Amino acid sequence: MKKKKIHINSKLSFRELQETLGKRQGAILQAVTRMKKLVTDRQVKNLLELDDMNAVRPRISELLRLGVLKEGTPVKCPITGRKVRRVKR
């Protein structure tokens, strides 16, 4: 499969956006972007090696409200057994 090249305008837009975000929001956005798939809040927490889900949930909600992240179909969490959101860039 051929790797997609990211257009320079997309890269510049991403950098400008990160300058307006808080530190944690920026880290979460980078993590979600790196994962290149729908991810749960817990997956983001684990990737960033954070101890508390409340370190990511509010920031992900803010990024959703800003339209920076999009919510995908929910999935059952293997840890809690509850349906949880998944997000993508």
The first five atom37 places (N, CA, C, CB, O) and aatype in JSON, in Angstrom:
{
  "aatype": [12, 11, 11, 11, 11, 9, 8, 9, 2, 15, 11, 10, 15, 13, 1, 6, 10, 5, 6, 16, 10, 7, 11, 1, 5, 7, 0, 9, 10, 5, 0, 19, 16, 1, 12, 11, 11, 10, 19, 16, 3, 1, 5, 19, 11, 2, 10, 10, 6, 10, 3, 3, 12, 2, 0, 19, 1, 14, 1, 9, 15, 6, 10, 10, 1, 10, 7, 19, 10, 11, 6, 7, 16, 14, 19, 11, 4, 14, 9, 16, 7, 1, 11, 19, 1, 1, 19, 11, 1],
  "atom_mask": [
    [1, 1, 1, 1, 1],
    [1, 1, 1, 1, 1],
    [1, 1, 1, 1, 1],
    [1, 1, 1, 1, 1],
    [1, 1, 1, 1, 1],
    [1, 1, 1, 1, 1],
    [1, 1, 1, 1, 1],
    [1, 1, 1, 1, 1],
    [1, 1, 1, 1, 1],
    [1, 1, 1, 1, 1],
    [1, 1, 1, 1, 1],
    [1, 1, 1, 1, 1],
    [1, 1, 1, 1, 1],
    [1, 1, 1, 1, 1],
    [1, 1, 1, 1, 1],
    [1, 1, 1, 1, 1],
    [1, 1, 1, 1, 1],
    [1, 1, 1, 1, 1],
    [1, 1, 1, 1, 1],
    [1, 1, 1, 1, 1],
    [1, 1, 1, 1, 1],
    [1, 1, 1, 0, 1],
    [1, 1, 1, 1, 1],
    [1, 1, 1, 1, 1],
    [1, 1, 1, 1, 1],
    [1, 1, 1, 0, 1],
    [1, 1, 1, 1, 1],
    [1, 1, 1, 1, 1],
    [1, 1, 1, 1, 1],
    [1, 1, 1, 1, 1],
    [1, 1, 1, 1, 1],
    [1, 1, 1, 1, 1],
    [1, 1, 1, 1, 1],
    [1, 1, 1, 1, 1],
    [1, 1, 1, 1, 1],
    [1, 1, 1, 1, 1],
    [1, 1, 1, 1, 1],
    [1, 1, 1, 1, 1],
    [1, 1, 1, 1, 1],
    [1, 1, 1, 1, 1],
    [1, 1, 1, 1, 1],
    [1, 1, 1, 1, 1],
    [1, 1, 1, 1, 1],
    [1, 1, 1, 1, 1],
    [1, 1, 1, 1, 1],
    [1, 1, 1, 1, 1],
    [1, 1, 1, 1, 1],
    [1, 1, 1, 1, 1],
    [1, 1, 1, 1, 1],
    [1, 1, 1, 1, 1],
    [1, 1, 1, 1, 1],
    [1, 1, 1, 1, 1],
    [1, 1, 1, 1, 1],
    [1, 1, 1, 1, 1],
    [1, 1, 1, 1, 1],
    [1, 1, 1, 1, 1],
    [1, 1, 1, 1, 1],
    [1, 1, 1, 1, 1],
    [1, 1, 1, 1, 1],
    [1, 1, 1, 1, 1],
    [1, 1, 1, 1, 1],
    [1, 1, 1, 1, 1],
    [1, 1, 1, 1, 1],
    [1, 1, 1, 1, 1],
    [1, 1, 1, 1, 1],
    [1, 1, 1, 1, 1],
    [1, 1, 1, 0, 1],
    [1, 1, 1, 1, 1],
    [1, 1, 1, 1, 1],
    [1, 1, 1, 1, 1],
    [1, 1, 1, 1, 1],
    [1, 1, 1, 0, 1],
    [1, 1, 1, 1, 1],
    [1, 1, 1, 1, 1],
    [1, 1, 1, 1, 1],
    [1, 1, 1, 1, 1],
    [1, 1, 1, 1, 1],
    [1, 1, 1, 1, 1],
    [1, 1, 1, 1, 1],
    [1, 1, 1, 1, 1],
    [1, 1, 1, 0, 1],
    [1, 1, 1, 1, 1],
    [1, 1, 1, 1, 1],
    [1, 1, 1, 1, 1],
    [1, 1, 1, 1, 1],
    [1, 1, 1, 1, 1],
    [1, 1, 1, 1, 1],
    [1, 1, 1, 1, 1],
    [1, 1, 1, 1, 1]
  ],
  "atom_positions": [
    [[0.83, -1.19, 0.0], [0.0, 0.0, 0.0], [0.88, 1.25, 0.0], [-0.95, 0.0, 1.21], [1.83, 1.35, 0.78]],
    [[0.56, 2.18, -0.85], [1.33, 3.4, -0.98], [1.01, 4.37, 0.16], [1.06, 4.06, -2.35], [-0.16, 4.59, 0.47]],
    [[2.04, 4.93, 0.76], [1.85, 5.87, 1.86], [1.4, 7.22, 1.31], [3.16, 6.03, 2.69], [1.98, 7.75, 0.36]],
    [[0.34, 7.78, 1.94], [-0.17, 9.08, 1.5], [0.76, 10.2, 1.96], [-1.58, 9.32, 2.04], [1.21, 10.21, 3.1]],
    [[1.04, 11.11, 1.07], [1.87, 12.27, 1.4], [0.95, 13.38, 1.92], [2.7, 12.75, 0.17], [-0.09, 13.66, 1.32]],
    [[1.36, 13.98, 3.02], [0.56, 15.06, 3.6], [0.93, 16.38, 2.92], [0.78, 15.15, 5.15], [2.1, 16.74, 2.84]],
    [[-0.08, 17.07, 2.45], [0.13, 18.33, 1.75], [0.72, 19.37, 2.7], [-1.21, 18.85, 1.15], [0.39, 19.39, 3.89]],
    [[1.58, 20.23, 2.2], [2.25, 21.25, 3.01], [1.25, 22.17, 3.69], [3.2, 22.08, 2.13], [1.48, 22.59, 4.83]],
    [[0.15, 22.49, 3.03], [-0.86, 23.36, 3.65], [-1.48, 22.68, 4.88], [-1.97, 23.71, 2.64], [-1.79, 23.36, 5.87]],
    [[-1.66, 21.37, 4.83], [-2.19, 20.64, 5.97], [-1.21, 20.68, 7.13], [-2.5, 19.19, 5.58], [-1.61, 20.83, 8.28]],
    [[0.07, 20.53, 6.83], [1.1, 20.59, 7.88], [1.14, 21.97, 8.53], [2.48, 20.24, 7.3], [1.22, 22.08, 9.75]],
    [[1.08, 23.01, 7.72], [1.11, 24.38, 8.25], [-0.12, 24.66, 9.09], [1.21, 25.41, 7.12], [-0.02, 25.27, 10.16]],
    [[-1.27, 24.23, 8.63], [-2.52, 24.41, 9.36], [-2.45, 23.71, 10.71], [-3.71, 23.9, 8.54], [-2.91, 24.25, 11.71]],
    [[-1.9, 22.5, 10.73], [-1.77, 21.73, 11.96], [-0.88, 22.47, 12.96], [-1.19, 20.33, 11.66], [-1.21, 22.54, 14.14]],
    [[0.24, 23.01, 12.49], [1.15, 23.76, 13.38], [0.47, 25.0, 13.96], [2.42, 24.16, 12.62], [0.62, 25.3, 15.14]],
    [[-0.26, 25.73, 13.12], [-0.96, 26.93, 13.58], [-2.01, 26.58, 14.62], [-1.61, 27.67, 12.39], [-2.15, 27.27, 15.63]],
    [[-2.72, 25.51, 14.39], [-3.74, 25.07, 15.32], [-3.12, 24.71, 16.66], [-4.51, 23.88, 14.75], [-3.66, 25.08, 17.71]],
    [[-2.01, 24.0, 16.65], [-1.37, 23.59, 17.9], [-0.91, 24.79, 18.73], [-0.19, 22.69, 17.6], [-0.88, 24.71, 19.96]],
    [[-0.57, 25.88, 18.07], [-0.14, 27.07, 18.81], [-1.27, 27.67, 19.62], [0.42, 28.11, 17.84], [-1.02, 28.35, 20.62]],
    [[-2.52, 27.44, 19.22], [-3.67, 28.02, 19.92], [-4.21, 27.08, 21.0], [-4.77, 28.35, 18.94], [-5.05, 27.49, 21.8]],
    [[-3.74, 25.84, 21.04], [-4.24, 24.87, 22.01], [-3.39, 24.87, 23.27], [-4.26, 23.48, 21.4], [-2.24, 25.3, 23.26]],
    [[-3.99, 24.39, 24.35], [-3.25, 24.22, 25.59], [-2.26, 23.07, 25.43], [0.0, 0.0, 0.0], [-2.33, 22.31, 24.46]],
    [[-1.34, 22.95, 26.37], [-0.29, 21.94, 26.31], [-0.88, 20.52, 26.26], [0.66, 22.07, 27.52], [-0.48, 19.72, 25.42]],
    [[-1.82, 20.21, 27.14], [-2.41, 18.87, 27.17], [-3.23, 18.61, 25.92], [-3.29, 18.7, 28.44], [-3.2, 17.51, 25.36]],
    [[-3.98, 19.63, 25.46], [-4.76, 19.47, 24.23], [-3.84, 19.14, 23.06], [-5.58, 20.75, 23.93], [-4.14, 18.27, 22.25]],
    [[-2.73, 19.85, 22.98], [-1.77, 19.62, 21.89], [-1.19, 18.23, 21.94], [0.0, 0.0, 0.0], [-1.03, 17.58, 20.91]],
    [[-0.86, 17.75, 23.15], [-0.31, 16.4, 23.3], [-1.33, 15.35, 22.89], [0.15, 16.17, 24.75], [-0.98, 14.37, 22.23]],
    [[-2.59, 15.56, 23.26], [-3.65, 14.63, 22.9], [-3.87, 14.63, 21.39], [-4.96, 14.98, 23.64], [-4.02, 13.58, 20.78]],
    [[-3.89, 15.81, 20.8], [-4.07, 15.9, 19.35], [-2.95, 15.18, 18.61], [-4.14, 17.38, 18.91], [-3.2, 14.47, 17.64]],
    [[-1.73, 15.36, 19.06], [-0.59, 14.67, 18.44], [-0.73, 13.16, 18.6], [0.73, 15.15, 19.06], [-0.46, 12.41, 17.66]],
    [[-1.15, 12.7, 19.77], [-1.3, 11.27, 20.02], [-2.35, 10.67, 19.1], [-1.68, 11.01, 21.49], [-2.13, 9.62, 18.49]],
    [[-3.51, 11.33, 19.0], [-4.58, 10.82, 18.14], [-4.13, 10.81, 16.68], [-5.86, 11.68, 18.3], [-4.42, 9.87, 15.95]],
    [[-3.43, 11.84, 16.27], [-2.93, 11.94, 14.9], [-1.93, 10.82, 14.61], [-2.29, 13.31, 14.65], [-1.98, 10.2, 13.54]],
    [[-1.03, 10.56, 15.55], [-0.03, 9.5, 15.38], [-0.65, 8.12, 15.25], [0.95, 9.51, 16.54], [-0.16, 7.27, 14.51]],
    [[-1.75, 7.88, 15.98], [-2.35, 6.55, 16.01], [-3.07, 6.23, 14.7], [-3.31, 6.45, 17.18], [-3.26, 5.05, 14.38]],
    [[-3.48, 7.23, 13.94], [-4.05, 7.07, 12.59], [-5.24, 6.11, 12.53], [-2.98, 6.58, 11.65], [-5.43, 5.42, 11.53]],
    [[-6.02, 6.05, 13.59], [-7.22, 5.21, 13.61], [-8.15, 5.74, 14.7], [-6.87, 3.69, 13.87], [-7.77, 6.62, 15.48]],
    [[-9.34, 5.22, 14.76], [-10.24, 5.58, 15.85], [-9.64, 5.07, 17.15], [-11.68, 5.0, 15.62], [-9.25, 3.91, 17.25]],
    [[-9.59, 5.94, 18.16], [-8.99, 5.56, 19.45], [-9.9, 5.96, 20.6], [-7.6, 6.22, 19.62], [-10.65, 6.93, 20.5]],
    [[-9.83, 5.2, 21.67], [-10.61, 5.51, 22.86], [-9.83, 6.47, 23.76], [-10.97, 4.22, 23.64], [-8.63, 6.66, 23.59]],
    [[-10.55, 7.07, 24.71], [-9.88, 7.94, 25.67], [-8.79, 7.17, 26.42], [-10.91, 8.53, 26.68], [-7.7, 7.69, 26.67]],
    [[-9.08, 5.92, 26.78], [-8.11, 5.09, 27.51], [-6.85, 4.83, 26.68], [-8.76, 3.76, 27.92], [-5.75, 4.85, 27.22]],
    [[-7.01, 4.6, 25.39], [-5.84, 4.38, 24.53], [-4.96, 5.63, 24.48], [-6.29, 4.0, 23.1], [-3.74, 5.54, 24.49]],
    [[-5.6, 6.8, 24.45], [-4.83, 8.05, 24.47], [-4.11, 8.2, 25.8], [-5.76, 9.28, 24.22], [-2.93, 8.54, 25.84]],
    [[-4.82, 7.93, 26.9], [-4.22, 8.0, 28.24], [-3.01, 7.09, 28.33], [-5.26, 7.61, 29.33], [-1.96, 7.49, 28.84]],
    [[-3.15, 5.87, 27.84], [-2.05, 4.91, 27.91], [-0.88, 5.33, 27.03], [-2.54, 3.53, 27.49], [0.28, 5.2, 27.44]],
    [[-1.16, 5.85, 25.83], [-0.08, 6.29, 24.95], [0.71, 7.43, 25.58], [-0.65, 6.73, 23.6], [1.93, 7.49, 25.47]],
    [[-0.01, 8.34, 26.24], [0.65, 9.49, 26.88], [1.21, 9.15, 28.27], [-0.32, 10.65, 26.99], [1.81, 9.99, 28.93]],
    [[0.99, 7.9, 28.68], [1.47, 7.42, 29.98], [0.97, 8.27, 31.15], [2.99, 7.38, 30.0], [1.73, 8.62, 32.05]],
    [[-0.33, 8.59, 31.1], [-0.96, 9.36, 32.17], [-1.63, 8.39, 33.14], [-1.99, 10.38, 31.6], [-2.0, 7.28, 32.77]],
    [[-1.78, 8.82, 34.38], [-2.35, 7.95, 35.42], [-3.86, 8.02, 35.51], [-1.77, 8.31, 36.75], [-4.49, 7.05, 35.94]],
    [[-4.45, 9.12, 35.12], [-5.86, 9.37, 35.38], [-6.63, 9.64, 34.09], [-6.02, 10.54, 36.35], [-6.2, 10.43, 33.26]],
    [[-7.77, 8.96, 33.94], [-8.62, 9.2, 32.77], [-9.07, 10.65, 32.69], [-9.84, 8.27, 32.79], [-9.29, 11.19, 31.61]],
    [[-9.22, 11.3, 33.85], [-9.65, 12.7, 33.86], [-8.58, 13.65, 33.32], [-10.04, 13.11, 35.27], [-8.84, 14.84, 33.18]],
    [[-7.42, 13.13, 33.04], [-6.38, 13.95, 32.41], [-6.61, 14.08, 30.91], [-4.99, 13.34, 32.66], [-6.1, 15.0, 30.27]],
    [[-7.41, 13.15, 30.34], [-7.64, 13.21, 28.9], [-9.09, 13.49, 28.53], [-7.21, 11.92, 28.27], [-9.35, 14.19, 27.54]],
    [[-10.05, 12.97, 29.29], [-11.47, 13.11, 28.91], [-11.91, 14.55, 28.66], [-12.33, 12.51, 29.98], [-12.49, 14.84, 27.62]],
    [[-11.66, 15.47, 29.59], [-12.12, 16.85, 29.35], [-11.45, 17.49, 28.13], [-11.85, 17.71, 30.57], [-12.08, 18.23, 27.38]],
    [[-10.16, 17.19, 27.93], [-9.45, 17.78, 26.8], [-9.97, 17.21, 25.48], [-7.93, 17.54, 26.93], [-10.09, 17.94, 24.5]],
    [[-10.27, 15.92, 25.44], [-10.83, 15.33, 24.23], [-12.2, 15.94, 23.94], [-10.94, 13.8, 24.36], [-12.52, 16.24, 22.79]],
    [[-13.0, 16.14, 24.98], [-14.32, 16.79, 24.8], [-14.15, 18.2, 24.23], [-15.1, 16.85, 26.14], [-14.91, 18.61, 23.36]],
    [[-13.16, 18.93, 24.72], [-12.9, 20.28, 24.2], [-12.5, 20.23, 22.73], [-11.79, 20.98, 25.03], [-12.97, 21.04, 21.93]],
    [[-11.64, 19.29, 22.38], [-11.19, 19.16, 20.99], [-12.34, 18.75, 20.07], [-10.06, 18.14, 20.89], [-12.38, 19.14, 18.91]],
    [[-13.27, 17.96, 20.59], [-14.47, 17.61, 19.82], [-15.32, 18.86, 19.58], [-15.3, 16.52, 20.54], [-15.8, 19.1, 18.47]],
    [[-15.51, 19.65, 20.64], [-16.32, 20.89, 20.51], [-15.68, 21.88, 19.53], [-16.49, 21.57, 21.88], [-16.38, 22.59, 18.82]],
    [[-14.36, 21.91, 19.51], [-13.65, 22.8, 18.58], [-13.69, 22.28, 17.14], [-12.2, 22.96, 19.03], [-13.34, 23.0, 16.2]],
    [[-14.11, 21.04, 16.97], [-14.15, 20.46, 15.64], [-12.81, 19.93, 15.17], [0.0, 0.0, 0.0], [-12.65, 19.6, 13.99]],
    [[-11.85, 19.84, 16.06], [-10.52, 19.36, 15.73], [-10.51, 17.83, 15.65], [-9.48, 19.85, 16.76], [-9.83, 17.24, 14.82]],
    [[-11.28, 17.2, 16.54], [-11.45, 15.75, 16.52], [-12.88, 15.43, 16.12], [-11.11, 15.13, 17.9], [-13.78, 16.25, 16.3]],
    [[-13.06, 14.24, 15.58], [-14.4, 13.77, 15.22], [-14.66, 12.47, 15.97], [-14.55, 13.56, 13.66], [-13.76, 11.65, 16.18]],
    [[-15.91, 12.31, 16.38], [-16.28, 11.11, 17.11], [-16.71, 10.02, 16.13], [-17.41, 11.41, 18.12], [-17.46, 10.27, 15.19]],
    [[-16.22, 8.81, 16.36], [-16.58, 7.67, 15.55], [-17.56, 6.77, 16.28], [0.0, 0.0, 0.0], [-18.13, 7.15, 17.3]],
    [[-17.73, 5.59, 15.77], [-18.64, 4.64, 16.4], [-18.07, 4.18, 17.74], [-18.89, 3.43, 15.48], [-16.86, 3.97, 17.88]],
    [[-18.95, 4.04, 18.74], [-18.47, 3.59, 20.05], [-18.06, 2.11, 20.01], [-19.55, 3.8, 21.13], [-18.43, 1.37, 19.1]],
    [[-17.31, 1.72, 21.02], [-16.85, 0.34, 21.13], [-16.92, -0.07, 22.61], [-15.38, 0.18, 20.57], [-16.88, 0.79, 23.49]],
    [[-17.04, -1.35, 22.87], [-17.09, -1.84, 24.24], [-15.67, -1.87, 24.81], [-17.73, -3.26, 24.3], [-14.77, -2.46, 24.23]],
    [[-15.49, -1.23, 25.96], [-14.19, -1.18, 26.63], [-13.91, -2.55, 27.25], [-14.16, -0.05, 27.72], [-14.74, -3.08, 27.98]],
    [[-12.74, -3.13, 26.96], [-12.42, -4.44, 27.54], [-12.2, -4.39, 29.05], [-11.2, -5.0, 26.86], [-12.25, -5.43, 29.71]],
    [[-11.94, -3.21, 29.58], [-11.68, -3.08, 31.02], [-12.97, -2.86, 31.8], [-10.71, -1.93, 31.28], [-13.21, -3.52, 32.81]],
    [[-13.8, -1.92, 31.34], [-15.02, -1.59, 32.08], [-16.25, -2.34, 31.58], [-15.28, -0.11, 32.0], [-17.23, -2.48, 32.31]],
    [[-16.19, -2.83, 30.35], [-17.34, -3.51, 29.78], [-18.42, -2.56, 29.27], [0.0, 0.0, 0.0], [-19.47, -3.0, 28.81]],
    [[-18.17, -1.27, 29.37], [-19.14, -0.25, 28.92], [-18.77, 0.25, 27.53], [-19.19, 0.93, 29.92], [-17.62, 0.16, 27.09]],
    [[-19.79, 0.78, 26.85], [-19.51, 1.4, 25.54], [-18.81, 2.73, 25.78], [-20.84, 1.6, 24.71], [-19.19, 3.51, 26.65]],
    [[-17.78, 2.97, 24.99], [-16.99, 4.2, 25.11], [-16.82, 4.83, 23.75], [-15.6, 3.91, 25.74], [-16.92, 4.17, 22.71]],
    [[-16.57, 6.12, 23.76], [-16.38, 6.84, 22.49], [-15.02, 6.53, 21.91], [-16.53, 8.36, 22.69], [-14.08, 6.15, 22.61]],
    [[-14.95, 6.71, 20.6], [-13.68, 6.66, 19.88], [-13.59, 7.93, 19.06], [-13.55, 5.38, 18.98], [-14.59, 8.4, 18.53]],
    [[-12.4, 8.47, 18.95], [-12.21, 9.71, 18.21], [-11.11, 9.54, 17.18], [-11.88, 10.87, 19.17], [-10.29, 8.62, 17.26]],
    [[-11.11, 10.45, 16.21], [-10.06, 10.48, 15.19], [-9.83, 11.92, 14.79], [-10.44, 9.61, 13.94], [-10.64, 12.8, 15.09]],
    [[-8.75, 12.16, 14.14], [-8.38, 13.5, 13.64], [-9.19, 13.79, 12.42], [-6.86, 13.6, 13.32], [-9.05, 14.86, 11.82]]
  ]
}
